[in-house]
Amino acid sequence: MSTSWILLLVAGLLEVVWAIGLKYTDGFSRLIPSVITIAAMIASVWLLALALKGIPVGTGYAVWTGIGAVGTAILGIVLFGEAANAARIACIALIVAGIFGLKLVST
């Protein structure tokens, strides 16, 4: 895997951190969770920008948001007791399939 794809993966994981972090900021009224969330936001977008030097923008953005969506949905189930029914899991699996598909067809 190229450096650009590794950067994109880390950027996507940081997107999960900040999306979940939003829940813990309590509307940005809690200092430490807010600082962590904002730092993860900045780092995520910065790494995405670096990754896009070597990956087409449409592919990079779709994969970045896909990683964020899948990770956030899974952690929502695990951490917050959100629904984990078959339809929801199937939809998450479709996003994962799309991420892998974009990786396979991208240059």
DRENVO-318875 format. One record per residue: residue number from 1; residue in one letter; chain; y, z, x of N, C-alpha, C, O in turn. Coordinates in steps of 0.2 Angstrom, whole numbers, plus 5000, padded with zeros to 4 digits. Layout:
ATOM    nr   rest   kette    n_Y    n_Z    n_X   ca_Y   ca_Z   ca_X    c_Y    c_Z    c_X    o_Y    o_Z    o_X
ATOM   NUM      A       A      Y      Z      X      Y      Z      X      Y      Z      X      Y      Z      X
...
This chain:
ATOM    nr   rest   kette    n_Y    n_Z    n_X   ca_Y   ca_Z   ca_X    c_Y    c_Z    c_X    o_Y    o_Z    o_X
ATOM     1      M       A   4994   5000   5004   5000   5000   5000   5006   5000   5005   5007   5004   5009
ATOM     2      S       A   5011   4996   5003   5017   4995   5007   5022   5001   5006   5021   5005   5001
ATOM     3      T       A   5026   5002   5011   5031   5007   5010   5035   5007   5004   5036   5013   5001
ATOM     4      S       A   5037   5001   5001   5041   5001   4995   5037   5004   4989   5040   5007   4985
ATOM     5      W       A   5030   5003   4989   5026   5005   4984   5025   5013   4984   5025   5016   4979
ATOM     6      I       A   5025   5015   4990   5024   5023   4991   5031   5026   4989   5031   5031   4986
ATOM     7      L       A   5036   5023   4991   5043   5026   4989   5044   5026   4981   5046   5030   4978
ATOM     8      L       A   5041   5020   4978   5041   5020   4971   5037   5025   4968   5039   5028   4962
ATOM     9      L       A   5031   5026   4970   5027   5031   4968   5030   5038   4968   5030   5042   4963
ATOM    10      V       A   5033   5040   4974   5036   5046   4974   5042   5047   4970   5044   5052   4967
ATOM    11      A       A   5046   5041   4969   5052   5041   4964   5049   5042   4957   5053   5046   4954
ATOM    12      G       A   5044   5040   4955   5041   5041   4949   5039   5048   4948   5040   5051   4942
ATOM    13      L       A   5036   5051   4953   5034   5058   4952   5040   5062   4952   5040   5067   4948
ATOM    14      L       A   5045   5061   4955   5051   5065   4955   5054   5064   4948   5058   5068   4945
ATOM    15      E       A   5053   5058   4945   5056   5057   4938   5052   5062   4933   5055   5065   4929
ATOM    16      V       A   5046   5063   4934   5042   5068   4930   5045   5075   4931   5046   5079   4927
ATOM    17      V       A   5047   5077   4938   5049   5083   4939   5056   5084   4935   5057   5090   4932
ATOM    18      W       A   5060   5079   4936   5067   5081   4932   5066   5080   4925   5070   5084   4921
ATOM    19      A       A   5061   5076   4922   5061   5076   4915   5058   5083   4912   5060   5085   4907
ATOM    20      I       A   5053   5085   4916   5050   5092   4914   5055   5097   4915   5056   5102   4911
ATOM    21      G       A   5059   5097   4921   5064   5101   4922   5069   5102   4917   5072   5108   4916
ATOM    22      L       A   5071   5097   4913   5076   5097   4908   5074   5103   4903   5078   5106   4900
ATOM    23      K       A   5068   5103   4902   5065   5108   4897   5067   5115   4899   5069   5120   4895
ATOM    24      Y       A   5067   5116   4906   5068   5123   4909   5075   5125   4910   5077   5130   4911
ATOM    25      T       A   5080   5120   4910   5087   5121   4911   5090   5124   4905   5095   5127   4906
ATOM    26      D       A   5087   5124   4899   5090   5127   4893   5097   5124   4892   5102   5128   4892
ATOM    27      G       A   5098   5118   4892   5104   5114   4891   5109   5115   4897   5115   5115   4897
ATOM    28      F       A   5106   5115   4903   5109   5116   4910   5113   5123   4910   5118   5123   4913
ATOM    29      S       A   5110   5128   4906   5113   5134   4906   5110   5139   4911   5112   5145   4913
ATOM    30      R       A   5104   5137   4914   5101   5141   4919   5101   5138   4926   5100   5132   4927
ATOM    31      L       A   5104   5141   4931   5106   5138   4937   5101   5135   4941   5101   5129   4943
ATOM    32      I       A   5096   5139   4943   5090   5137   4947   5087   5131   4944   5086   5126   4948
ATOM    33      P       A   5084   5131   4938   5081   5125   4935   5086   5119   4935   5084   5113   4936
ATOM    34      S       A   5092   5120   4934   5097   5115   4933   5098   5112   4940   5098   5106   4941
ATOM    35      V       A   5098   5116   4946   5099   5113   4952   5093   5109   4954   5094   5103   4957
ATOM    36      I       A   5087   5111   4953   5081   5108   4954   5081   5101   4951   5079   5096   4953
ATOM    37      T       A   5082   5101   4944   5082   5095   4940   5087   5090   4942   5085   5084   4943
ATOM    38      I       A   5093   5092   4944   5098   5087   4946   5096   5085   4953   5097   5079   4954
ATOM    39      A       A   5094   5089   4957   5091   5086   4964   5086   5081   4963   5086   5076   4967
ATOM    40      A       A   5081   5083   4959   5076   5078   4958   5078   5071   4955   5076   5066   4956
ATOM    41      M       A   5083   5072   4950   5086   5066   4947   5089   5061   4953   5088   5055   4953
ATOM    42      I       A   5093   5064   4957   5096   5061   4962   5091   5058   4967   5092   5052   4969
ATOM    43      A       A   5086   5062   4969   5081   5059   4974   5077   5054   4971   5075   5049   4974
ATOM    44      S       A   5075   5054   4964   5071   5049   4961   5075   5043   4961   5072   5037   4962
ATOM    45      V       A   5081   5043   4959   5085   5036   4958   5086   5033   4965   5086   5027   4966
ATOM    46      W       A   5087   5038   4970   5088   5035   4977   5082   5032   4980   5083   5027   4983
ATOM    47      L       A   5076   5035   4979   5070   5032   4981   5068   5026   4977   5066   5021   4980
ATOM    48      L       A   5070   5026   4971   5069   5019   4967   5073   5014   4970   5071   5008   4971
ATOM    49      A       A   5080   5015   4972   5084   5010   4975   5081   5008   4982   5081   5002   4983
ATOM    50      L       A   5078   5012   4986   5075   5010   4992   5069   5006   4991   5068   5001   4994
ATOM    51      A       A   5065   5008   4986   5059   5004   4984   5061   4997   4982   5057   4992   4983
ATOM    52      L       A   5066   4996   4978   5068   4990   4976   5070   4985   4981   5071   4979   4979
ATOM    53      K       A   5071   4987   4987   5072   4982   4993   5066   4978   4994   5067   4972   4996
ATOM    54      G       A   5060   4980   4992   5054   4977   4993   5050   4975   4987   5045   4972   4987
ATOM    55      I       A   5052   4977   4981   5049   4976   4975   5054   4973   4970   5059   4975   4970
ATOM    56      P       A   5052   4968   4966   5056   4965   4961   5059   4970   4956   5055   4975   4954
ATOM    57      V       A   5065   4970   4954   5068   4975   4950   5065   4976   4943   5064   4982   4941
ATOM    58      G       A   5062   4971   4940   5059   4972   4934   5053   4976   4934   5051   4980   4931
ATOM    59      T       A   5049   4974   4940   5042   4977   4941   5044   4985   4943   5041   4989   4940
ATOM    60      G       A   5048   4986   4948   5050   4992   4950   5052   4997   4945   5050   5003   4944
ATOM    61      Y       A   5057   4995   4941   5059   4999   4935   5054   5001   4930   5053   5006   4928
ATOM    62      A       A   5050   4996   4928   5045   4997   4923   5039   5002   4926   5037   5006   4922
ATOM    63      V       A   5037   5001   4932   5033   5006   4935   5036   5013   4936   5032   5018   4934
ATOM    64      W       A   5042   5013   4938   5045   5020   4939   5045   5023   4932   5044   5029   4932
ATOM    65      T       A   5048   5020   4927   5048   5023   4920   5041   5024   4918   5040   5029   4914
ATOM    66      G       A   5036   5020   4919   5029   5021   4917   5026   5027   4920   5023   5031   4916
ATOM    67      I       A   5027   5028   4926   5025   5034   4930   5028   5040   4927   5025   5045   4925
ATOM    68      G       A   5035   5040   4926   5038   5045   4922   5036   5047   4915   5035   5053   4914
ATOM    69      A       A   5035   5042   4912   5032   5043   4905   5025   5046   4904   5024   5050   4901
ATOM    70      V       A   5021   5043   4908   5014   5046   4908   5014   5053   4911   5011   5057   4908
ATOM    71      G       A   5017   5054   4917   5017   5061   4919   5020   5066   4915   5017   5071   4914
ATOM    72      T       A   5026   5064   4912   5029   5069   4907   5025   5070   4901   5025   5076   4898
ATOM    73      A       A   5022   5065   4898   5017   5066   4892   5011   5070   4894   5010   5075   4890
ATOM    74      I       A   5008   5069   4900   5003   5073   4902   5005   5081   4903   5001   5085   4900
ATOM    75      L       A   5010   5082   4906   5013   5088   4907   5015   5092   4901   5015   5098   4900
ATOM    76      G       A   5018   5088   4896   5020   5090   4890   5014   5093   4886   5014   5098   4883
ATOM    77      I       A   5008   5090   4887   5002   5092   4884   4999   5098   4887   4998   5103   4884
ATOM    78      V       A   4999   5098   4894   4997   5104   4898   5001   5110   4897   4999   5116   4896
ATOM    79      L       A   5008   5109   4898   5012   5115   4899   5015   5117   4892   5016   5123   4891
ATOM    80      F       A   5016   5113   4888   5020   5114   4881   5015   5114   4875   5018   5115   4870
ATOM    81      G       A   5009   5112   4876   5004   5112   4870   5006   5106   4865   5004   5107   4860
ATOM    82      E       A   5009   5101   4868   5010   5095   4864   5003   5092   4862   4998   5093   4865
ATOM    83      A       A   5004   5088   4856   4998   5085   4854   4994   5081   4859   4997   5077   4863
ATOM    84      A       A   4987   5082   4859   4983   5078   4863   4978   5074   4859   4972   5074   4861
ATOM    85      N       A   4980   5071   4854   4975   5067   4850   4973   5061   4853   4976   5058   4858
ATOM    86      A       A   4968   5058   4850   4965   5051   4853   4970   5046   4853   4970   5042   4858
ATOM    87      A       A   4974   5045   4848   4979   5040   4848   4984   5041   4854   4986   5036   4857
ATOM    88      R       A   4986   5047   4855   4991   5048   4860   4988   5047   4867   4992   5044   4871
ATOM    89      I       A   4982   5049   4868   4979   5048   4874   4978   5040   4875   4979   5038   4881
ATOM    90      A       A   4976   5037   4870   4975   5029   4871   4982   5026   4872   4982   5021   4876
ATOM    91      C       A   4987   5028   4870   4994   5025   4871   4996   5027   4878   4998   5022   4882
ATOM    92      I       A   4994   5033   4881   4996   5034   4888   4991   5030   4892   4994   5028   4897
ATOM    93      A       A   4985   5029   4890   4981   5025   4894   4983   5017   4895   4983   5014   4900
ATOM    94      L       A   4986   5015   4889   4989   5008   4889   4995   5008   4894   4996   5003   4897
ATOM    95      I       A   4999   5013   4894   5005   5013   4899   5002   5013   4906   5004   5009   4911
ATOM    96      V       A   4997   5017   4908   4993   5017   4914   4991   5010   4916   4991   5007   4922
ATOM    97      A       A   4987   5007   4911   4985   5000   4912   4991   4995   4914   4990   4991   4918
ATOM    98      G       A   4996   4996   4910   5002   4992   4912   5005   4993   4919   5007   4988   4922
ATOM    99      I       A   5005   4999   4921   5007   5000   4928   5002   4997   4933   5005   4994   4938
ATOM   100      F       A   4996   4998   4932   4991   4995   4937   4992   4987   4936   4991   4984   4942
ATOM   101      G       A   4993   4984   4930   4993   4977   4930   4999   4974   4933   4999   4969   4937
ATOM   102      L       A   5005   4978   4933   5011   4976   4936   5010   4976   4944   5012   4972   4948
ATOM   103      K       A   5006   4981   4946   5005   4982   4953   5001   4976   4956   5002   4973   4961
ATOM   104      L       A   4996   4974   4952   4991   4969   4954   4995   4962   4954   4993   4958   4958
ATOM   105      V       A   4999   4961   4950   5002   4954   4949   5009   4953   4953   5012   4948   4953
ATOM   106      S       A   5011   4959   4956   5017   4959   4960   5016   4957   4967   5011   4958   4970
ATOM   107      T       A   5022   4954   4970   5021   4952   4977   5024   4957   4981   5025   4957   4987
